[in-house]
Amino acid sequence: MKWLNKIFKGSNHRISEGQYHGGFGEENRVWDVHSGSLDGHSHSENEDLDHAIALSLCDEELKRANDTGSSSQVDDDEELARALQASLDIASPPRPQPSPSYATPYTYPSGYRICAGCNTEIGYGRFLSCMGAVWHPQCFRCRSCGEPISDYEFSMSGNDPYHKSCYKELYHPKCDVCEEFIPTNRAGLIEYRAHPFWGQRYCPTHEHDNTPRCCSCERMERRNEQYISLDDGRRLCLECLDSAIMETSECQPLYLEIRDFYEGMNMRIKQQIPMLLVERQALNEAMEGEKDGHHHMPETRGLCLSEEQTVSSIARRPKIGGNRILDMFTESQKLTRRCDVTAILILYGLPRLLTGSILAHELMHAWLRLNDFRTLRPEVEEGICQVLSHMWLESEVMAGSSRHGASTSSGSSSSSSSKKGVKSTFENKLGEFFMHQIAMDSSPAYGDGFRAGNAAMLQYGLRRTLDHIQLTGSFP
C-alpha cells in the first residue's frame, strides 16, 4: 500500500496564523491591531488528529474490502485514497462574493469567527481584526473605490474605512487656483484662504505670488484660465468681460436708464451732465485736480467733477487680441464749469452692473450739489450715495430674478428693467456680489456711512431721510 504511505507522508499540513496591521482614526492617527491564529490547537495536536482520522478510515475501508472480495481491490484502493484525501482537506468552505457593505454580524456558537463583511464563518486562513470585528482580507473594502484595503494604515469617516489616498481625494480640499491639494502648515493643519462671497478656496501662497485677480469680481485666475489684460494693468475674467462696457457711447443707454430710475423716485436731475468713460490714468489725474472730494480707496472707479478740467475719454471700443486690449483710441475734452457739476467720469472695462452702480453713486453726488445741500461730512454724503447705488443694484437683481422684471426696490415707483434683456445667472450673481461689497465695506465713510444711511432710509423712507440731511447735515 505505497499510496497509503504516500498520503500519510503528505498529511503534515499546518495552518499559518492570520495577522493584520491596521490604522484606525483620522489621517494621522494610527491604531495597530495584531490578531492571532484562528485555530485553537497546537501544531502537534493537529498532527495527532490527522493520523487518528486517517487510521480510522483505513480500518473501515480494509474491512469493507475483505467482505466484497479481492476482485474490486484496485477500485476500493482508489476510492479509499480519495476519501482520505478529502478528510485531510482543510480548505475554507465556499463563501459568497464579498460585498463592500458592512452589516452587523449574525450570532454564531462560541469559537466561530464571523466576517463582518459577508457574515459567513471565516474558518482557516488569514483574517483581519480591526474596527472591533474580524474580516476576510477580501471583505475589508474601501467605501469609496470598493477595492480591498491591504495597506498598513487606513483612514475612516464615521464607521466607513477608506484607503488613505481615497480619503484624501474625497475630503482633503483642493486649491481652486492651482488645482493641487492645499498643503498643511507647520502645525500639520490644512490652512487656506477663501473669498467671503464666491467661496473660492486657495493656497495662502497665491496671495503673494502675483496670481492675477479680476478687477471686477475679485476672483483669482485659475490655472487653466487666462484673464484679459487691460492697458492700465487691470485684469478682467471672461465672465465679467461678457457684459463689460468699453466705450462712452456704449454707456449712454445705461446712463439714461439710471436717470430714469432717479425720476421714478421723484429725484429728477435737471441738468444734462456729461458722462465720460476713461482709463485709470485719466481718472487719477482728474482726482488730483479736484480740490474738494472724498475718494474711495484702494481704487476710485468713478468721479463727480466740479472743477474745470480737460480729460481724455475713450472714443472708440478697443479690439481684443489674444488676452490683451488693442487699438485704444482716446480724445481730449475740455470740461467748462457752468454749475456745481462739470462731468461724471467712470472707469472703463467694467461689467454693466458695476458700471451702473458707480453711475448711480456719482449721480447722487450731482443731485446733492444741484439741490443746494450744504457741505456734508464724508460719512453722510458718501453713505447716502452708496444707499442709492445699493437700491439701483437691488432693483436690477430683483428684475433679473423675475421672469417679467416687474419687481423694484423699496422707495422706487418705476424701473426701466423692461428695456433690458434677460440677464445670465452669473450676471445676477455678480449684482449680488456688488451689493455684498457695499454692505460689507469696512471704510468709515463708505461702509459705516452706508449702514447708517440705509438704516435711516428703511425706518423713515428716502424722502424724509434726505430732508433731514438737508436741514441738519446728518442722518435722522
C-alpha angles and dihedrals in degrees: 000000000000091000090060092053090047092053093048090048091056097042095089093106117163127197114227117224117259111234134175136176113205136180117222132190133021128349097287100028117098127193116186120204124186116198126198133223121297092223116081095198127085121245092255091053089052091053093050091049092050092052093047092052092047095049092047093052091045093056092050093050093048092053091049090050093054091053096051098044138248095278091082095042096114094049092047091050091054092046091049090050091054092048093050091047091051091049090056094047106112099174118139118266116260115279132200120253109288116254126210090227119100109217126179110269119251121242113265131174116281115276094041122110114212121200111238090212105052099013094231130122112276096211117175127352137048120338138173126236114198142117089034094297143075125247143186105248090242092050097057098087139170112257091220108045098018093228122131116268110234099155122116090241132033137178131234137209111190105320095331123102122219138184106255089242092050091047091051092049091052103039110018108093119239125215112255089212107047094017091226127125108277105249125235121248127236091281091056093251127130107247123186143150124240132194108243093226109025095036092224107166120206144162114274089237092069090070089068105029096077094255104171121247126204109252089219111040096019094226117145120247112260122228094253096041131080120204122215113257115222121209094252094057098264121130124218126197118229094247092055090042089060092074099024119136110224106176140033096250091056089054097052096082090051090048090054092047091056092048087054088051089056092048089052088062093047091255101120115181102221100195128066102238118197113244120200133184110220143175123256094258093053090048092051092049091050090051090056091052093051106092099193119035144108114230129202115242145244084027133359113216099179139031137191107210126210099167129079108260143153114232136177114237129190108261101182135026109260123233123246115227117181103320097329138085113247136191100019109188120196134175131201120242127187111220112209121203112238096149141000091294125053103173147332117238122200128187111247127232098045125127118266096255094049091046089050094049090052090048091050089051095049093044088057089056088052092047092052092051094045091050096055099252110169121244103291132205112259094248090054099044097039091040095056091043089055089050090058091045091052092047092053092048090048091053090050095048092046091048090048092051092050118076092220097036093229101134121095136180124270113280093027119108097185141018137196093219091117088068092061130078125246112287123229121246090252093051091054089048089049090054090053089051092054090050089050090051092054094046095047099041109137098203117109096231102039101027105034089033092055094048092050093045094045092050090051092047092050092049102040104017128248098276096053091044091054092047091052091049091051092051101040107016091236142080118274 
